[in-house]
Structure formats: C-alpha cells, structure tokens
Amino acid sequence: MNDEIETWIDEHEEELIDFLVEYIGYRSPTGDERAVQRTHVEPFFRDEMAWDDVSIVDVSPDSDRPNVNGYLAGSGEGPALLFNGHSDVVDVSDEAERRWTTDPWDAVVDDGLVYGRGANDMKGPNTAMIWAIKAVMESDVELRGDLTLSIVVGEELNEQQYGSIPATNALLEMGLEDPFCINGEPTSNEVHVESAGTFDFRIEIPGKEIHTSQKNLTRYPQRRGLPQGSAVGVDASIHLTEVLEKLRKLEHQWNMRYDAGVYGGGGTPVPTDRQGLGPIGINCSIIRAGEYVASLPGSATIEGHVFYPPGADVDRLWGEINDAVESVATTSDWLRDHPIETSWKEHVDWPPFETPRDHPACRTLGNAITSVTGSEPIYSGFKAVCDNAYVQRECGVDAVSFGPGNVLMGAHGPDERVPIDQLLEATKVYASTIVDYCG
C-alpha cells in the first residue's frame, strides 16, 4: 500500500463519513434517482475530483434517470480499471419504517457504524470507491491504464437497460484498453468471483368456493344422493400446502445436487467467509388463498423467486418445478381436470456472473487486500445478484465484487448499516488496487 495514499485516507476519514451521511439523506428509490445523482454525485465528480471527463448518460424515456461517469486517462501503456456502483436503493414504506430504530433517511453514526438506507447497499461502498479514487488523484501516482467510475441507476429492480449497460458502453466507446470492472456491492471485503442468478415464478391453483359450513361435504364421503367432493367445493388452500411441500423437497434435492463451489464451504483458499450456505433457494414469497372469510378458498397463488448458482441449467430447474407442481394432481381428480397454471420470468430474469480467480486483476485485488490488512484474501460468491452479470454478458467486461458491509447488515431491511472500519479498509484496498493495476 502506498504510504502517502494510506495517510491521506486516514486524514480524510471524517470528510469521507460526512459525504456518506449526506449521500444517505437523499431518498433515492429505484426510478427516483435524479436528485441524488445531479445534486450530490455529479457536483462532487466535477468540483472535488480531477477527472479528465465527467459525463451524464441518461437513456430513460423522460431523461430523468442520469448515470454519472468519470474518466481519467492513463498513458495508454496499461490495462483499464472500471469501478461500478448504484445510487438507487430499496424504498422504506411507512409500515417498514416502524421497524427501524433510526430515521432511514437521516444517517446516524454510532459505535463504529453508519446507519441509514443505502449505508450498506450501496452508498457506503460507492463512497469508498469515490474517495479511493480521489486519494489517488491527490497523490503523485501516474497512471498507465485508464481509470473510470460509473455511479448508476436502476439496479434494484433489474433495470440495467437504463443503468449499467448504457453507462458501461459509453465508457467503452471512449477506447478503454483491456478493461476490468470492480463492483462495490457489500461483500464483507471478500472478493466475490461469481454470483447467483434468479428468476421469478407464479403458481395459480384453482379451487371452488362454497359456504364454509359445507366443508365436510367437500372432504368426506356422503350417503347416496347427497352431493360430495368437488361437486360441492374445493379448498384451494389444501392443494396450496401440498405444492409448498413438494417445492420444499425439491429445494433440498437441489442443495444436495449442486456443488457449492465457493459458496457455503467457507470461501477459498481461506475458509472463513461470512455468508453461510448458498445460493440455491426456492422462495415462496407471497402466498394467498381465498377472498372471503366465510367461503372455502376458490383459488390460491404462490409468487416467488429462485436463486441458483452459475452452471445450473435454468430450463431444467424450471422443468423440475413444473414436474413437482404437476405431481400434486396425481392424487386429485379435480386438479387433473382443472390443471394448476405456472408462469415464470414475468418480472425478473437475472443471470449470474462468473470470473476466474486467476484473472490478473483478481490477483492484483487479492495482493492489495494482503497489503492493507496483512491477511490472505477470501474468494467467495455473492449469494444475491448484481450488475456484474450485465457488465460481463452485455458489455463484455469481466468483473468481480468487493465492498464493505454485507447483505446481513440490514440490506433491504431495518437498521441498514455499514462498519466504518470496513469502509476505510475497502477505500484503502481500492486505492492500492488502482496503483498496482493502473499505476
């Protein structure tokens, strides 16, 4: 680690934290990013940093969702490094805010932590990237490779067509040589060389309403001449529970089938990752049955999404979900005649990313971690999804994630927070990587 740059970061710790506190104060849920980008990020890029070029990339229909790009030209003798992070956050409803112990939009610094929406995901990591680059700019380091940073919109709702894809392509059009992307998603300052993929699904289970006083006629044989079974009604919630059990067993089978790789084994080569087992999961997130308290449920629905690791055959996964659902009909004459309907990828179809650990930039990042912390880097996998998949698949740029905090620290939930020690550590690692890779 360059001693001059490390000292600079330590001396500017208070200003860095003040920047993050102000950043959190902008309420910037996905789709409403204009104010934070135009009023906080862009002016800092233009007035407080020494970029050769600062540009706005906005391809949204109303031109109100700006991505902010910074570009610093190297001598052209080395590889380019691209940093990436998103300013949009998950909003906090009035109901959700009751579960916070602080105001989500008024950051609190307490006991070595910064609290507030976006502190972790991912205004804290963005702050570390911005201030790492500013530290390098304030030093005497001469860059051989180009250095760039995109602070983008649209990540939380899978709207990369407005965010990372056009922002990255705009930088590539400036002639970056052999670029590599470091995305600042919260990773506990581990190097995430791959991520999960995810898709949503919906399962609709038909039933037949009848007054709840008649339930026994639907469930038990009656004497000759009385109506019974589906001629009277069908409780869709009963078949709902059967479907849920089938999906639970299928999820377990998937976890036994797929090699966890960097997931769940503790990370590699140092087995001390902070995430736990992942990323296979069939998440039945929204479950509904019935419409009226005095009627048997005449329909039921399951809405959810699946997380899966790189290398899994997505079509096979979906086929097995359908097989599990259809198997419920083997013991139901009603469902044989009134099939359960399934659909998928109506809202989310987010692929995974995967980058080799021996990529030169990965090695440089790992060496920077050792230089700053004195410890060996931990290579693990992101259990969620991130913009790297689109930077890699749509723009052709290999990427990894590395950033302070982790998803367990209140991301998308109450009391979101980031540890200040991780924030400063990440800032130093970013700066060291820039110097070693581009300098």
N, C-alpha and C positions, 0 to 999 in steps of 0.2 A: 504494500500500500504506500502510495506517495505521501510522505510525512506532511508536506505543505498542504495537500488537499485534505488529509485527515484532520489536521489542526483547524483548517478553515471551517470544516463541517462542525466540529465541536464548538468553535467560537460563534457559530450562527445557529445553534440549536434553538434558542428562544425565538428567533425570527422564523425558522422553519415551522415550529409548532404554531406560531401566530398565523402563518399562512394557512395551515391546515384548519385551524379553528374558524378562520374567515370562510374558507372553502366549504366547510360543513354547513355554514349558515345560509348558503344558497339552497333552497328547496328545488331539487332538480330531478324529479322522477322522469322516467323514460318518456320522451315526447315533449318535455318542457325543459330543455337544456339550454335554451338561448341565453338566459341571463347569466348563468354561471360561466358559460364559455366566452361570452362577449365582454362581461364586466369584470371577471376575476382572472380567467386563464389567459385570454388574448392580451390584455394590457400588461400582464406580468411578462409574457413572452417578448413583447415589443419594447417595454421600458426597463426591465430589470435583467434581461439576458442579452447575450451577444450573438444572436442568431444571424446568419447571413441572409436568411429569408424567413419570414413568418407569413403563412397563408391560411386563408379560410377555405375549406372545402365543404360546400353545402349543396347536396343533391335532393333535398327534401322537396315535396310539392310546393310548400309555401315559403321555402327559403328561410326557415326559422330554426334549423337544427344544425348549427355550424360545428364542424370538426376543426380543431386548431392544430396546424402543422408547424414545426420548427425545423430548419435545415441549416446545418453548419458544415461547410465544405472542408474536406481534408485535401491533402496534396495529390490524392489520386493514386497513391502507392500502396494503399492497404484496403482491407475489407470494410464495408459499411455496417454500422450498427443502428438498428431501429428500435426505439422504445415505444411501447403502446399501453394506453390505459383509457378507461372510460369514465366520464363525469356523471353519467346518468346513474340514478340509484333507485332502489325499491321504495315506493312511497310508504308513508305511515298513516293509516286511517285513524280516525278518532278513537275507534274501539281498540286498535293496536297500541295507540299511544298510552292508554291506561296501564299497560304492562311495562312501560318504561319508568325508570326511577329518575331520569333526567329528561329535559326537553330535547327531542331528537334533532332539532334544528338550531339549538344553541349549545355548541360544544362545551364540554366540561373536561378540564384537566385535573385528574385526581389520582394520587397514589401510583404514579408512573404510567397512567393510561389516559388516552384521549377518547372520550365518549361522544357519540353522535352518529346520525345516519350518514353512512359513507365513510366513517373513520376507518373501517376495515375494507369495505367493498365499494369503491376502491380509491377514495380520495386520499387516504393515508398513503398507499403505495404510489399514487400519482405524485403526491408531494415529495416523496423520497426520490423519485426519478427526476423531477424538475430541479430539485435542489442539488442532486448529484451532478447534473449537467451544468448547473450554474457554478458549482465549485470547480469543475474542470475548466470552465470558461475563465474563471478568476485566476487560474494558475498559468504557468509558463509552458504548459504542455502543447506541443504542436501535433496536430492530428494528421495521420497518413490517410485514414479512411473517413468517409463522410459520417456524420453523427446526426440523427434525426429523432424527433419525438412527435407522436400523434396522440392528442387527447381527444377522444372520440365520443360519439353519442350512440344510443340505440342498442347497447349490448344486452341489457337485462331482459328485453323482450324479443331477442333473436331478430333484430332489425339491422343486421350488418350491411344491408344494401344501402343504408343511409350513413353508416359509421365506418368501421374499419376497412371495408373493401374499397370504397372510393378514396378514403384518406390515404391508405397504403399505396394504391395505384398512382395517386397524384405524386407521391414521393418517388416511386419507381420511374415515373416519366421524367424525373429530373436527372436520371442517369446513375443511380446508385450502383456501385460495383459489389457484387457478391454479398448482398445484404443478409443480415441475420436479425431476428426480432426477439427482444426480451419483453415479455408482457408482465405487468406488475401485479397480477392477481395475488391475493393473500395466500402464501404457501408456508408460513412459519419459517421463512427464509430457507426453505429447501428448494432444490431445483426440480421442477415438475417437467419431465420429459415426455409426458403423454397425459391425455385427459380421457374422461368418459365421453360417450355420445349419449344422446337422449332423443326420445320421441314421445308424443302424447298419444293417448288412445281413449276411446269411448265405447262402453258396452251398454246396450239397451235391452232390458229384459221385459218381455210382455207378461201381463197378468190380466185379471178380470175382476173389476170391483163388485162388491156385494156388501150389504149391511153387515157390520161386524158381528151381529147376533147370530148370523148364519154360518159362522166359521166352521163349526163342527160338520156341517153338511159337506163342506169342501174337503175335509180331512179324513172322514171315517165312512165306511160303508153303511148304507141305509137299507131299510127293508124295501122289498119290491114295491115299485110305484112312486117312491119319493125321489126327487132329484138328488144327485150327489156329484162330488168331484168338480171337474171343470164345467159341467153343465150349470153349476151354481156360481162358482167364482174360483179365482186362482190368486193366491197370495204371492205376489212377485218377490216379496222380501225373503221368502223361504229359498227360492232359487238364487236370489242375490247372495245369501250366505254360502250356498253351495259353490257358486262361482268364486267367491273370495277364498274359500278353502282350496279349490283347485289351483288358483294363482299362487297361494302361499306355498304349496308343494312344488309348483313349477319353479318358483324363485329359488327355493332350496336346491333343487336339482341343478339349476344354472350355476349356483355358487360352488357346487361340487364339481361341475364340469369344466369351468374355465379356469385356467392357470392364472393366479392373481398377478404374477409378474412383479412389477414394482409396487403393486397395491397389496396392502394387508399383510405383507411379510415384514414390515418394519422399515422399508426403504432399503436401498443398496448403495454402496457396499456397507454403510453404517446402519445397522438395523434399529434405528431409534426415531422413525418418523412419528409425527404427532397426529395422525389422522385415523388410524384403525382400519378395519377391513373395508374393502370397497372394490369396484363401484357397482356391482350387479344389484339391481333392485327393481321390483315391480311395485310401484307406488300407487295405491288406490286412494287418491287424494280427496275426491268429492264423491260421497255416496248418498244417494237419495232413494226413497221408496214412498209411494203413496202421496195423496194430495189432501185427504180429509180424514180427521181423526176417527170418524165412525164408519169408515169404509175399509175393507181389505185393500191393500196396495194393488192398484191395477197396472202399475208399471214400476220399474226400478232402473236406475242408471248408475254406472261407475265411470268416473272420469279420473284419469291418472296419467302417469308417465313412467317410462322405463329408462334406467341408466344402464349402460353396457360398456364393456371395455373395448379398446382397439382390437381388431382382429375378429370380433364376433360377426357372424353373418346376420345382418339386421332382418332380412326377409325370413330367415329361418326362425329367429326369435318371435317375429310376429305370427308366423305359421303355427308355432307351438302354443302361443296364447290362444289362437283360434281353436286349435285342437282341444285345449283344456276346457274352453268355454263350451264347445260343441259336445264334449263328453257328458256334460250335465244332462243333456237331452236323452241319454240312453236310459234314464230311469224316469222319464216324464213324457207321457203321451201328449200332454199339452205342448211342450216345447218342440216335440217332433213336428207338430202341425203348425206351431207358431214360433219359428226359429228366433233365437237371440241374434241381434244385429250388432256388428262390431265395425269400428272405423278407426283410422289412425292418421297421424301426421296432419291433423287439421290446423294445429296452431304451432307446433314445434317439431322440427326435424333437424337436429343439431348434431353434426358429425363429430367424432373425436379427432384429436391430432396426435402425432407420434413423431418424435425426433430422436435420432441416435445419440446415446450418451457420449460417444466418442467424437461427435462433431467438434471441430476446433473451437467454436465459440462456447460450447458446453465445458470444454476443458479449461478455457480461459476463465469462465464464470466460476468454476469449481476452485481454480487456483486463487481467484480473488477472495472467495469465501474463506479459504485457509489463511490467506494473508491477513484478512481483517479479524477473524475470530480465533485463529490458532487451532481450529478443528477441521476435520475432514468434511467435505460437503456430503450432504444426504441427497440422493437422487430418488425421487418418488413420483407419484402420479396424482393429478388433480381429480378428485372424485366427482366434481361437477364439470361444467362445460365453460368454455371461454372463447374469446375472439381468435385465439391461435389457430383454431380449425379453419377459419376463413382466410386468415393471413396466409396460411400454408396452402390450402386447397384452391382458393380463388386467385391468390396473388403470387403463388409460387415461392414464398419466403418461409424457410424453416424457422421454428420458433420454440421457445420454452417459456415457462412462467417462473417468476421468482419475486417474492414480495413479503412485506411484514404482515403479521396477523394471520389468522386462518378462519375458515368458514364457521368454526365452532364459537368464535368470539362475537356472536350476535348478528352475523350476516343475515339479512332478510328478516331479522327478529328484533326483540327488545334489547336495549342497552348495548348496542353495537359499539365496539371499542377496538383500539389498537395499542399495543405496548410501545412506549416511547423508546425503550432500549432496542426493540426490533426495528423500529422506524429509522433510528440513527444507524444501526448496523447495516440495514439494507441500503441506505444512502451511501455509505462508505463502500459497500460491495459494488454497487452500480458504478461509482466513480472509478474504483480500481479496475473494473472490467473495461470501462471506456479507455483508460490509459493503456492497459495491456493489449487490448484488441485493436484499437484505432490509433493509439498514440505512437 
